[in-house]
């Protein structure tokens, strides 16, 4: 009998995720699966539950929630492997997207409807998934991510979107965008080192993508692959003022910025970003890495998960 261990965040999607538990259990039971669901009790609890699941030898660990839940579960799996010497056979991984943005699920091709996502677990096949590590800010020892890291303008929008407690998805990000534009973000002098060279630019935005989408609608890495061992990196070559930023939004909605002359696009397996003052806002998979730091390093961990899709 197949076994599914599910870590469900009942607060995902402004609390709507808790209503999905019965749908998930009924579907998997109907298809002959043994199901155990543990609910997270607060921030970082997904990491704790995932680490325990690895110690218990669970063959399949499923994150049911948004991008933050996905991030916590992957980080827990990875950190437990490191704690045990780094030689574990990692469990398979699954996602049931019931969060605010669900950007990772979009990149992985996992359906948004709960029943359809469960069907992928039952009838799907495993695919390699790269795990990235970001170091800096609140996580000098490192935090895993699977979708992407944002530095600058886009994290500011994400942080403001989090403030809208009863608004989900794209509307929350639009409101966040308007709040950020009301106080035009000044550019930062940033030093960037990638596999392809070193750059020093005045910029407001750097995107480091394993997945294709951030912010529920913005294709920050339209050609990114989850399993090629590389990040798709895009950064603005020069700063933009508020009205100009608004005119660039359609580029990010369609992914055309990677071909635009105002942006630099490159693939890399590792990079560093630094500035002289602790001003850089950073997120990983939508989770706060820092509200203001002097820099970060990002690299592929060398580990891969098998994700069921």
PLY file of the C-alpha trace (Angstrom):
ply
format ascii 1.0
element vertex 309
property float x
property float y
property float z
element edge 308
property int vertex1
property int vertex2
end_header
0.00 0.00 0.00
1.51 3.38 -1.02
2.10 5.71 1.91
1.81 9.51 1.94
3.06 11.67 4.78
1.59 15.14 4.35
2.72 18.33 6.08
-0.23 20.71 5.80
-0.12 24.39 6.65
-3.67 25.25 7.81
-2.90 28.97 7.61
-1.89 28.92 3.94
-4.04 30.96 1.57
-5.23 33.11 4.49
-6.54 30.03 6.33
-8.41 28.41 3.42
-5.93 25.51 3.24
-7.43 23.80 6.28
-10.60 23.14 4.29
-8.70 20.94 1.82
-7.68 18.24 4.27
-10.81 16.13 3.75
-10.51 16.33 -0.05
-6.90 15.18 0.08
-7.53 12.29 2.46
-10.62 11.07 0.61
-8.91 11.09 -2.80
-5.78 9.26 -1.68
-7.70 6.73 0.44
-9.97 6.02 -2.52
-6.89 5.10 -4.53
-5.54 2.74 -1.89
-3.06 5.06 -0.20
-2.28 5.13 3.50
-2.34 8.78 4.58
-1.03 10.63 7.59
-1.44 14.41 7.82
0.34 16.60 10.35
-0.55 20.27 10.56
2.08 22.93 11.09
1.63 24.93 14.28
3.55 28.04 13.28
6.49 29.44 11.36
9.33 26.95 10.74
7.25 24.03 12.02
7.29 22.52 8.53
11.06 22.18 8.86
10.72 20.35 12.18
8.11 17.96 10.84
10.11 17.28 7.67
13.27 16.54 9.64
11.38 14.09 11.85
9.84 12.46 8.78
13.31 11.87 7.34
14.44 10.33 10.65
11.34 8.13 10.60
12.19 6.87 7.13
9.09 8.23 5.39
9.37 7.32 1.68
7.24 10.23 0.42
6.91 13.64 2.09
4.27 16.00 0.69
3.99 19.74 1.31
0.37 20.92 1.29
0.34 24.70 1.35
1.95 27.60 -0.45
5.49 28.36 -1.51
6.51 28.98 2.10
5.38 25.50 3.11
7.23 23.98 0.16
10.34 25.88 1.19
10.17 24.77 4.83
9.66 21.11 3.95
12.54 21.04 1.45
14.79 22.87 3.89
13.91 20.38 6.63
14.70 17.40 4.38
18.01 18.92 3.32
19.09 20.01 6.80
18.38 16.56 8.26
20.49 14.98 5.54
23.36 17.36 6.39
22.95 16.64 10.11
23.35 12.93 9.39
26.50 13.37 7.32
25.03 14.10 3.90
24.81 10.52 2.69
21.12 9.77 3.10
18.89 8.46 0.36
16.43 11.33 0.31
12.69 10.65 0.33
10.53 11.46 -2.66
8.78 14.82 -2.51
5.32 15.96 -3.49
3.35 19.20 -3.51
-0.36 19.95 -3.16
-0.57 23.70 -3.90
-3.05 25.48 -1.63
-1.23 28.73 -0.93
-1.22 32.40 -1.88
1.06 32.34 -4.92
1.90 28.67 -5.69
4.74 29.73 -7.96
6.78 26.58 -7.47
3.80 24.38 -8.37
3.38 26.44 -11.54
7.02 25.79 -12.50
6.66 22.07 -11.78
3.43 21.81 -13.79
1.39 20.72 -10.76
-2.32 21.55 -11.19
-3.89 24.20 -8.97
-7.01 22.14 -8.20
-6.53 19.95 -5.14
-8.02 16.80 -6.66
-5.92 17.16 -9.82
-2.76 17.68 -7.73
-3.57 14.50 -5.78
-4.02 12.66 -9.09
-0.46 13.63 -10.04
0.79 12.03 -6.85
-1.08 8.82 -7.64
-0.46 8.59 -11.38
2.62 10.78 -11.90
6.28 9.93 -12.21
9.41 11.21 -10.43
11.48 14.09 -11.81
14.76 15.52 -10.56
14.56 18.78 -8.63
17.58 21.00 -7.98
18.01 22.48 -4.50
19.61 25.90 -4.18
21.27 27.39 -1.09
21.30 31.08 -0.19
23.62 32.36 2.55
23.46 35.80 4.15
21.08 38.04 6.02
19.25 36.07 8.72
20.70 32.79 7.38
24.52 32.97 7.34
24.63 29.16 7.52
22.28 28.82 4.57
18.62 28.37 3.65
17.36 26.08 0.89
15.13 27.17 -1.94
13.63 25.50 -4.99
11.85 28.29 -6.86
14.01 31.39 -6.64
15.69 34.26 -4.83
14.81 37.90 -5.33
16.93 40.90 -4.38
15.68 44.48 -4.39
12.42 45.73 -5.82
10.57 42.41 -6.15
11.16 41.35 -2.51
9.87 44.74 -1.38
6.65 44.08 -3.31
6.42 40.59 -1.82
6.92 41.89 1.73
4.18 44.50 1.24
1.84 41.88 -0.26
2.20 39.85 2.94
0.66 42.74 4.86
-2.75 42.20 3.23
-4.14 39.55 5.55
-7.37 38.81 3.66
-6.22 39.15 0.02
-4.64 36.30 -1.95
-2.75 35.85 -5.18
-2.23 38.48 -7.83
-4.40 41.21 -6.17
-2.16 41.21 -3.09
0.94 41.68 -5.27
-0.67 44.51 -7.26
-1.47 46.31 -4.02
2.06 45.62 -2.80
3.46 47.07 -6.01
1.44 50.25 -5.59
2.64 50.64 -1.99
6.28 50.26 -3.04
5.92 52.71 -5.93
4.43 55.28 -3.57
7.90 55.43 -2.01
10.19 55.07 -5.01
12.99 52.62 -4.17
16.40 54.17 -4.72
18.95 52.06 -6.63
21.80 50.34 -4.86
25.41 50.15 -6.03
25.84 46.38 -6.22
28.75 44.10 -7.06
27.70 40.87 -8.76
29.98 37.90 -9.41
28.76 35.01 -11.60
30.35 32.19 -13.55
30.46 34.49 -16.58
32.16 37.48 -14.98
31.93 40.36 -12.51
29.66 43.38 -12.73
29.19 46.57 -10.73
25.85 48.22 -11.39
23.34 50.67 -9.96
20.24 48.52 -9.91
16.96 47.90 -8.11
16.27 44.29 -9.07
18.07 40.95 -9.32
16.21 37.69 -9.95
17.84 34.29 -9.37
15.49 31.66 -10.73
15.27 27.90 -10.48
11.56 28.08 -11.27
9.89 30.32 -13.81
7.50 32.54 -11.86
7.45 34.76 -8.77
4.76 36.95 -7.26
1.90 34.82 -8.58
2.12 36.25 -12.11
5.59 37.59 -12.94
7.76 35.40 -15.19
11.09 36.34 -13.65
12.77 33.27 -15.18
10.61 32.33 -18.18
13.08 29.74 -19.50
14.34 28.39 -16.17
14.51 24.64 -15.60
14.08 22.90 -12.25
16.64 20.21 -13.02
19.44 21.64 -15.20
21.80 22.53 -12.34
21.77 26.24 -13.24
20.02 29.41 -12.12
18.57 31.85 -14.63
19.77 35.27 -13.44
18.39 38.59 -14.64
19.27 42.05 -13.34
18.55 45.59 -14.46
21.61 47.25 -16.00
20.53 50.68 -14.73
17.99 52.18 -12.31
14.43 53.13 -13.27
12.11 55.75 -11.85
8.58 54.97 -10.68
6.64 55.58 -13.89
9.25 53.74 -15.94
8.98 50.75 -13.58
5.23 50.66 -14.26
5.88 50.59 -18.00
8.19 47.59 -17.55
5.60 45.48 -15.71
4.25 43.94 -18.96
7.76 42.66 -19.70
7.79 40.68 -16.46
4.26 39.39 -16.97
5.37 37.80 -20.25
9.05 37.08 -19.49
10.33 39.35 -22.26
12.74 41.19 -19.95
15.44 38.56 -20.52
15.71 39.76 -24.14
15.40 43.49 -23.32
18.47 45.73 -23.68
17.93 47.23 -20.22
18.48 43.84 -18.54
21.36 41.40 -18.29
20.53 37.68 -18.51
22.91 34.84 -17.67
22.90 31.24 -16.39
25.13 30.27 -13.50
25.54 27.62 -10.82
26.82 30.07 -8.20
26.96 33.81 -7.59
27.59 36.48 -4.98
25.94 39.86 -4.52
27.33 42.57 -2.26
27.00 46.24 -1.41
28.58 48.53 1.17
25.53 49.23 3.34
22.98 46.83 4.94
20.17 47.79 2.59
19.39 44.80 0.38
15.94 43.20 0.81
16.08 39.48 -0.04
13.60 36.63 -0.19
13.91 32.95 -1.06
10.71 31.26 -2.28
8.85 34.24 -0.83
10.36 33.74 2.65
12.25 36.63 4.21
16.02 36.19 4.12
16.65 39.80 5.07
14.92 43.15 5.14
18.32 44.74 4.67
21.74 43.05 4.37
25.10 43.76 2.75
25.08 40.74 0.51
24.34 37.09 -0.19
25.87 34.10 -1.89
23.80 31.61 -3.88
24.79 28.20 -5.18
23.43 24.87 -6.24
23.63 22.43 -3.34
24.64 19.48 -5.47
21.65 17.57 -4.05
18.52 16.67 -5.97
15.11 15.58 -4.77
12.75 13.32 -6.70
9.49 15.22 -7.06
6.32 13.39 -8.07
4.59 15.18 -10.95
0 1
1 2
2 3
3 4
4 5
5 6
6 7
7 8
8 9
9 10
10 11
11 12
12 13
13 14
14 15
15 16
16 17
17 18
18 19
19 20
20 21
21 22
22 23
23 24
24 25
25 26
26 27
27 28
28 29
29 30
30 31
31 32
32 33
33 34
34 35
35 36
36 37
37 38
38 39
39 40
40 41
41 42
42 43
43 44
44 45
45 46
46 47
47 48
48 49
49 50
50 51
51 52
52 53
53 54
54 55
55 56
56 57
57 58
58 59
59 60
60 61
61 62
62 63
63 64
64 65
65 66
66 67
67 68
68 69
69 70
70 71
71 72
72 73
73 74
74 75
75 76
76 77
77 78
78 79
79 80
80 81
81 82
82 83
83 84
84 85
85 86
86 87
87 88
88 89
89 90
90 91
91 92
92 93
93 94
94 95
95 96
96 97
97 98
98 99
99 100
100 101
101 102
102 103
103 104
104 105
105 106
106 107
107 108
108 109
109 110
110 111
111 112
112 113
113 114
114 115
115 116
116 117
117 118
118 119
119 120
120 121
121 122
122 123
123 124
124 125
125 126
126 127
127 128
128 129
129 130
130 131
131 132
132 133
133 134
134 135
135 136
136 137
137 138
138 139
139 140
140 141
141 142
142 143
143 144
144 145
145 146
146 147
147 148
148 149
149 150
150 151
151 152
152 153
153 154
154 155
155 156
156 157
157 158
158 159
159 160
160 161
161 162
162 163
163 164
164 165
165 166
166 167
167 168
168 169
169 170
170 171
171 172
172 173
173 174
174 175
175 176
176 177
177 178
178 179
179 180
180 181
181 182
182 183
183 184
184 185
185 186
186 187
187 188
188 189
189 190
190 191
191 192
192 193
193 194
194 195
195 196
196 197
197 198
198 199
199 200
200 201
201 202
202 203
203 204
204 205
205 206
206 207
207 208
208 209
209 210
210 211
211 212
212 213
213 214
214 215
215 216
216 217
217 218
218 219
219 220
220 221
221 222
222 223
223 224
224 225
225 226
226 227
227 228
228 229
229 230
230 231
231 232
232 233
233 234
234 235
235 236
236 237
237 238
238 239
239 240
240 241
241 242
242 243
243 244
244 245
245 246
246 247
247 248
248 249
249 250
250 251
251 252
252 253
253 254
254 255
255 256
256 257
257 258
258 259
259 260
260 261
261 262
262 263
263 264
264 265
265 266
266 267
267 268
268 269
269 270
270 271
271 272
272 273
273 274
274 275
275 276
276 277
277 278
278 279
279 280
280 281
281 282
282 283
283 284
284 285
285 286
286 287
287 288
288 289
289 290
290 291
291 292
292 293
293 294
294 295
295 296
296 297
297 298
298 299
299 300
300 301
301 302
302 303
303 304
304 305
305 306
306 307
307 308
